[in-house]
């Protein structure tokens, strides 16, 4: 893999991780178009996801500071933050179970562009339904919201299903406010991506030393682009414009079905 390819994939990851169009789907399809592209397992993809994880940490650093300090505080606000932290932990459980169960399947599907394209089309349908039937929205999440969102995030390990899109969509369908849904979705990604990174450590020994700098450069670009896209998506959800992403997913998915047929 060349440095140019690494930077391109890093920018693509940062752009598509938070804009709900499936970063894994875009990476899979783009890598299929790169002659001779190889990576140990899904190591490079995971490194790019770590870049966007750092973007979430930076963007929501104040939220994370409050959440992580809440078990040690006794003020009124800490009570609500401890409840929110429990919901994040509970939501991470089904994600971990599904992610571990489908790990090998995901690696296989990354090389099946027709399946990825079909799942992209499904993602577009999900956005359309969520935008069509979303209500005014509540700001308080409950246990059912957490579990269902965790399941949606687990299913979104399949390339072509957007993680942020799936989690935000199910919360919108449950009547949760768009900004609240997006914040919970982004924070819920932290343990999921961190866990995937730990599972991929075994592949590091197969990484050519000459490509270390390419991996780091790709992660850096994904972080920078991701920071911009978090802000953009929050504005898009506020103005109820998920329909645009439905159209985009249908176009890309349909185009990929035709190209890779």
C-alpha beads as a LAMMPS data file, in Angstrom:
LAMMPS data file: protein, C-alpha beads

261 atoms
260 bonds

1 atom types
1 bond types

-500.0 500.0 xlo xhi
-500.0 500.0 ylo yhi
-500.0 500.0 zlo zhi

Masses

1 110.0

Atoms # bond

1 1 1 0.000 0.000 0.000
2 1 1 1.378 3.406 -0.974
3 1 1 1.268 6.551 1.139
4 1 1 -1.196 8.101 -1.324
5 1 1 -3.547 5.143 -0.927
6 1 1 -3.243 5.349 2.861
7 1 1 -4.071 9.065 2.896
8 1 1 -6.995 8.558 0.507
9 1 1 -8.470 5.767 2.623
10 1 1 -7.896 7.818 5.778
11 1 1 -9.812 10.769 4.339
12 1 1 -12.552 8.416 3.166
13 1 1 -12.840 6.876 6.642
14 1 1 -13.056 10.284 8.336
15 1 1 -15.669 11.449 5.863
16 1 1 -17.887 8.381 5.937
17 1 1 -17.641 7.306 9.605
18 1 1 -19.798 10.162 10.854
19 1 1 -21.719 11.072 7.731
20 1 1 -24.090 8.077 7.782
21 1 1 -23.037 6.322 4.590
22 1 1 -21.034 3.336 5.980
23 1 1 -17.294 3.837 6.264
24 1 1 -16.663 0.074 6.159
25 1 1 -18.697 -0.219 2.970
26 1 1 -16.790 2.592 1.283
27 1 1 -13.440 1.196 2.409
28 1 1 -14.353 -2.271 1.127
29 1 1 -15.459 -1.019 -2.293
30 1 1 -12.498 1.368 -2.667
31 1 1 -9.974 -1.295 -1.655
32 1 1 -11.428 -3.597 -4.308
33 1 1 -10.513 -0.939 -6.879
34 1 1 -6.905 -0.646 -5.652
35 1 1 -4.676 -3.162 -7.477
36 1 1 -2.768 -5.389 -5.080
37 1 1 -4.196 -3.838 -1.906
38 1 1 -3.451 -6.020 1.122
39 1 1 -3.640 -5.697 4.895
40 1 1 -3.159 -8.159 7.781
41 1 1 -6.745 -9.132 8.630
42 1 1 -8.601 -5.834 8.971
43 1 1 -5.710 -4.074 10.718
44 1 1 -5.558 -0.999 8.494
45 1 1 -9.326 -0.513 8.677
46 1 1 -9.166 -0.739 12.475
47 1 1 -6.295 1.783 12.609
48 1 1 -8.390 4.207 10.541
49 1 1 -11.306 3.669 12.926
50 1 1 -8.959 4.500 15.797
51 1 1 -8.285 7.803 14.067
52 1 1 -11.980 8.648 14.080
53 1 1 -12.222 7.400 17.679
54 1 1 -9.652 10.050 18.631
55 1 1 -11.833 12.584 16.790
56 1 1 -14.803 11.633 19.002
57 1 1 -12.658 11.909 22.133
58 1 1 -11.461 15.376 21.124
59 1 1 -14.881 16.660 20.095
60 1 1 -16.685 15.344 23.187
61 1 1 -13.780 15.754 25.616
62 1 1 -15.820 17.826 28.080
63 1 1 -18.677 15.313 28.020
64 1 1 -16.238 12.458 28.596
65 1 1 -14.533 14.288 31.435
66 1 1 -17.869 14.749 33.185
67 1 1 -19.010 11.160 32.538
68 1 1 -15.783 9.524 33.705
69 1 1 -15.579 11.662 36.826
70 1 1 -19.246 11.148 37.765
71 1 1 -18.669 7.990 39.904
72 1 1 -16.406 10.060 42.152
73 1 1 -18.668 13.115 42.477
74 1 1 -21.716 13.679 44.631
75 1 1 -23.331 16.704 42.966
76 1 1 -26.816 16.527 41.410
77 1 1 -25.487 16.540 37.844
78 1 1 -23.293 13.520 38.599
79 1 1 -26.402 11.412 39.285
80 1 1 -27.636 11.964 35.712
81 1 1 -24.186 11.404 34.280
82 1 1 -23.774 8.095 36.145
83 1 1 -27.107 6.976 34.689
84 1 1 -25.914 7.948 31.185
85 1 1 -22.643 6.104 31.732
86 1 1 -24.565 2.955 32.718
87 1 1 -26.616 3.188 29.531
88 1 1 -23.402 3.381 27.477
89 1 1 -22.023 0.310 29.236
90 1 1 -25.286 -1.625 28.786
91 1 1 -25.463 -0.673 25.097
92 1 1 -21.912 -1.920 24.567
93 1 1 -22.770 -5.465 25.688
94 1 1 -24.901 -6.547 22.674
95 1 1 -22.434 -4.788 20.371
96 1 1 -19.571 -6.849 21.782
97 1 1 -21.507 -10.128 21.555
98 1 1 -22.578 -9.545 17.942
99 1 1 -19.173 -8.172 16.918
100 1 1 -17.345 -11.222 18.244
101 1 1 -19.855 -13.595 16.651
102 1 1 -19.558 -11.973 13.220
103 1 1 -15.827 -11.148 13.225
104 1 1 -14.807 -13.795 10.689
105 1 1 -17.890 -13.145 8.564
106 1 1 -17.051 -9.445 8.347
107 1 1 -13.549 -10.173 7.028
108 1 1 -15.072 -12.346 4.296
109 1 1 -17.749 -9.812 3.353
110 1 1 -15.139 -7.066 2.906
111 1 1 -14.193 -8.960 -0.274
112 1 1 -17.794 -9.369 -1.504
113 1 1 -18.616 -6.040 -3.192
114 1 1 -22.078 -7.145 -4.349
115 1 1 -23.130 -7.880 -0.760
116 1 1 -21.611 -4.584 0.418
117 1 1 -23.538 -2.726 -2.293
118 1 1 -26.795 -4.414 -1.292
119 1 1 -26.268 -3.466 2.348
120 1 1 -25.605 0.137 1.293
121 1 1 -28.986 0.198 -0.416
122 1 1 -30.541 -1.194 2.776
123 1 1 -28.826 1.598 4.750
124 1 1 -30.442 4.159 2.463
125 1 1 -33.861 2.622 3.081
126 1 1 -33.245 2.779 6.841
127 1 1 -32.443 6.520 6.674
128 1 1 -35.504 7.201 4.563
129 1 1 -37.814 5.400 7.001
130 1 1 -36.192 7.057 10.038
131 1 1 -36.515 10.554 8.570
132 1 1 -40.058 9.918 7.380
133 1 1 -41.361 8.661 10.719
134 1 1 -39.239 10.601 13.227
135 1 1 -41.182 12.566 15.836
136 1 1 -40.390 15.774 17.718
137 1 1 -38.118 13.822 20.037
138 1 1 -37.391 13.264 23.707
139 1 1 -34.042 13.965 25.316
140 1 1 -34.027 11.304 28.041
141 1 1 -32.816 7.849 27.038
142 1 1 -33.990 4.652 28.716
143 1 1 -32.756 1.059 29.057
144 1 1 -34.615 -0.147 25.938
145 1 1 -33.043 2.669 23.879
146 1 1 -29.601 1.586 25.038
147 1 1 -30.077 -2.119 24.267
148 1 1 -31.674 -1.567 20.857
149 1 1 -28.965 0.913 19.873
150 1 1 -26.296 -1.551 20.994
151 1 1 -27.856 -4.254 18.831
152 1 1 -27.993 -1.861 15.857
153 1 1 -24.330 -0.986 16.350
154 1 1 -23.462 -4.682 16.497
155 1 1 -25.268 -5.409 13.221
156 1 1 -23.473 -2.438 11.666
157 1 1 -20.170 -4.335 11.750
158 1 1 -21.380 -5.692 8.407
159 1 1 -19.726 -3.607 5.664
160 1 1 -22.340 -1.477 3.945
161 1 1 -24.436 -0.778 7.040
162 1 1 -23.537 2.577 8.540
163 1 1 -22.738 2.404 12.251
164 1 1 -23.647 6.015 12.979
165 1 1 -26.599 5.826 10.595
166 1 1 -28.033 2.628 12.080
167 1 1 -27.713 3.775 15.689
168 1 1 -29.090 7.255 15.057
169 1 1 -31.910 5.908 12.882
170 1 1 -33.202 3.444 15.495
171 1 1 -33.170 6.165 18.146
172 1 1 -35.057 8.549 15.862
173 1 1 -37.644 5.832 15.225
174 1 1 -37.995 5.435 18.990
175 1 1 -38.784 9.124 19.304
176 1 1 -35.421 10.370 20.577
177 1 1 -34.296 13.899 19.700
178 1 1 -31.769 13.997 16.837
179 1 1 -28.999 15.768 18.774
180 1 1 -29.435 13.379 21.720
181 1 1 -29.359 10.393 19.363
182 1 1 -26.168 11.574 17.645
183 1 1 -24.342 12.229 20.924
184 1 1 -25.226 8.789 22.293
185 1 1 -24.242 7.162 18.980
186 1 1 -20.811 8.800 18.908
187 1 1 -20.021 8.021 22.550
188 1 1 -21.245 4.431 22.180
189 1 1 -18.690 3.953 19.400
190 1 1 -15.754 4.436 21.785
191 1 1 -15.800 1.020 23.531
192 1 1 -16.745 -0.743 20.270
193 1 1 -13.828 0.661 18.283
194 1 1 -11.471 0.229 21.229
195 1 1 -12.468 -3.436 21.523
196 1 1 -11.994 -4.018 17.785
197 1 1 -8.515 -2.501 18.061
198 1 1 -7.560 -4.896 20.853
199 1 1 -8.734 -7.875 18.796
200 1 1 -6.599 -6.712 15.867
201 1 1 -3.375 -6.459 17.872
202 1 1 -2.538 -10.024 16.833
203 1 1 -2.201 -8.829 13.225
204 1 1 0.416 -6.170 14.023
205 1 1 3.247 -8.706 13.809
206 1 1 2.360 -9.277 10.138
207 1 1 2.597 -5.574 9.267
208 1 1 5.647 -4.676 7.145
209 1 1 7.798 -2.138 9.006
210 1 1 7.920 0.052 5.899
211 1 1 4.146 0.624 6.130
212 1 1 4.071 1.896 9.732
213 1 1 4.240 5.518 8.569
214 1 1 1.442 4.923 6.054
215 1 1 -0.805 3.509 8.761
216 1 1 -0.099 6.464 11.061
217 1 1 -0.657 8.990 8.268
218 1 1 -3.978 7.375 7.363
219 1 1 -5.123 7.482 10.984
220 1 1 -4.106 11.142 11.304
221 1 1 -6.089 12.154 8.229
222 1 1 -9.133 10.155 9.358
223 1 1 -9.020 11.997 12.703
224 1 1 -8.832 15.477 11.158
225 1 1 -11.548 14.842 8.579
226 1 1 -13.665 13.106 11.223
227 1 1 -13.608 16.173 13.482
228 1 1 -15.098 18.276 10.694
229 1 1 -17.727 15.677 9.860
230 1 1 -18.992 15.277 13.441
231 1 1 -19.876 18.958 13.465
232 1 1 -21.425 18.709 10.011
233 1 1 -23.623 15.727 10.909
234 1 1 -24.996 17.411 14.038
235 1 1 -26.167 20.291 11.856
236 1 1 -27.617 17.951 9.230
237 1 1 -29.659 16.047 11.828
238 1 1 -30.874 19.296 13.361
239 1 1 -32.198 20.410 9.968
240 1 1 -33.714 16.983 9.179
241 1 1 -31.796 16.250 5.980
242 1 1 -31.115 12.521 6.240
243 1 1 -33.022 12.043 2.980
244 1 1 -29.916 13.209 1.127
245 1 1 -27.946 10.282 2.521
246 1 1 -30.680 7.881 1.472
247 1 1 -30.270 9.043 -2.115
248 1 1 -26.479 8.856 -1.866
249 1 1 -26.485 5.288 -0.511
250 1 1 -28.919 4.187 -3.229
251 1 1 -26.746 5.749 -5.948
252 1 1 -23.471 4.290 -4.650
253 1 1 -25.031 0.902 -3.896
254 1 1 -26.751 0.739 -7.282
255 1 1 -23.596 1.859 -9.076
256 1 1 -21.519 -0.779 -7.274
257 1 1 -24.050 -3.500 -8.133
258 1 1 -23.719 -2.567 -11.789
259 1 1 -19.911 -2.182 -11.753
260 1 1 -19.107 -5.409 -9.866
261 1 1 -21.850 -7.557 -11.432

Bonds

1 1 1 2
2 1 2 3
3 1 3 4
4 1 4 5
5 1 5 6
6 1 6 7
7 1 7 8
8 1 8 9
9 1 9 10
10 1 10 11
11 1 11 12
12 1 12 13
13 1 13 14
14 1 14 15
15 1 15 16
16 1 16 17
17 1 17 18
18 1 18 19
19 1 19 20
20 1 20 21
21 1 21 22
22 1 22 23
23 1 23 24
24 1 24 25
25 1 25 26
26 1 26 27
27 1 27 28
28 1 28 29
29 1 29 30
30 1 30 31
31 1 31 32
32 1 32 33
33 1 33 34
34 1 34 35
35 1 35 36
36 1 36 37
37 1 37 38
38 1 38 39
39 1 39 40
40 1 40 41
41 1 41 42
42 1 42 43
43 1 43 44
44 1 44 45
45 1 45 46
46 1 46 47
47 1 47 48
48 1 48 49
49 1 49 50
50 1 50 51
51 1 51 52
52 1 52 53
53 1 53 54
54 1 54 55
55 1 55 56
56 1 56 57
57 1 57 58
58 1 58 59
59 1 59 60
60 1 60 61
61 1 61 62
62 1 62 63
63 1 63 64
64 1 64 65
65 1 65 66
66 1 66 67
67 1 67 68
68 1 68 69
69 1 69 70
70 1 70 71
71 1 71 72
72 1 72 73
73 1 73 74
74 1 74 75
75 1 75 76
76 1 76 77
77 1 77 78
78 1 78 79
79 1 79 80
80 1 80 81
81 1 81 82
82 1 82 83
83 1 83 84
84 1 84 85
85 1 85 86
86 1 86 87
87 1 87 88
88 1 88 89
89 1 89 90
90 1 90 91
91 1 91 92
92 1 92 93
93 1 93 94
94 1 94 95
95 1 95 96
96 1 96 97
97 1 97 98
98 1 98 99
99 1 99 100
100 1 100 101
101 1 101 102
102 1 102 103
103 1 103 104
104 1 104 105
105 1 105 106
106 1 106 107
107 1 107 108
108 1 108 109
109 1 109 110
110 1 110 111
111 1 111 112
112 1 112 113
113 1 113 114
114 1 114 115
115 1 115 116
116 1 116 117
117 1 117 118
118 1 118 119
119 1 119 120
120 1 120 121
121 1 121 122
122 1 122 123
123 1 123 124
124 1 124 125
125 1 125 126
126 1 126 127
127 1 127 128
128 1 128 129
129 1 129 130
130 1 130 131
131 1 131 132
132 1 132 133
133 1 133 134
134 1 134 135
135 1 135 136
136 1 136 137
137 1 137 138
138 1 138 139
139 1 139 140
140 1 140 141
141 1 141 142
142 1 142 143
143 1 143 144
144 1 144 145
145 1 145 146
146 1 146 147
147 1 147 148
148 1 148 149
149 1 149 150
150 1 150 151
151 1 151 152
152 1 152 153
153 1 153 154
154 1 154 155
155 1 155 156
156 1 156 157
157 1 157 158
158 1 158 159
159 1 159 160
160 1 160 161
161 1 161 162
162 1 162 163
163 1 163 164
164 1 164 165
165 1 165 166
166 1 166 167
167 1 167 168
168 1 168 169
169 1 169 170
170 1 170 171
171 1 171 172
172 1 172 173
173 1 173 174
174 1 174 175
175 1 175 176
176 1 176 177
177 1 177 178
178 1 178 179
179 1 179 180
180 1 180 181
181 1 181 182
182 1 182 183
183 1 183 184
184 1 184 185
185 1 185 186
186 1 186 187
187 1 187 188
188 1 188 189
189 1 189 190
190 1 190 191
191 1 191 192
192 1 192 193
193 1 193 194
194 1 194 195
195 1 195 196
196 1 196 197
197 1 197 198
198 1 198 199
199 1 199 200
200 1 200 201
201 1 201 202
202 1 202 203
203 1 203 204
204 1 204 205
205 1 205 206
206 1 206 207
207 1 207 208
208 1 208 209
209 1 209 210
210 1 210 211
211 1 211 212
212 1 212 213
213 1 213 214
214 1 214 215
215 1 215 216
216 1 216 217
217 1 217 218
218 1 218 219
219 1 219 220
220 1 220 221
221 1 221 222
222 1 222 223
223 1 223 224
224 1 224 225
225 1 225 226
226 1 226 227
227 1 227 228
228 1 228 229
229 1 229 230
230 1 230 231
231 1 231 232
232 1 232 233
233 1 233 234
234 1 234 235
235 1 235 236
236 1 236 237
237 1 237 238
238 1 238 239
239 1 239 240
240 1 240 241
241 1 241 242
242 1 242 243
243 1 243 244
244 1 244 245
245 1 245 246
246 1 246 247
247 1 247 248
248 1 248 249
249 1 249 250
250 1 250 251
251 1 251 252
252 1 252 253
253 1 253 254
254 1 254 255
255 1 255 256
256 1 256 257
257 1 257 258
258 1 258 259
259 1 259 260
260 1 260 261
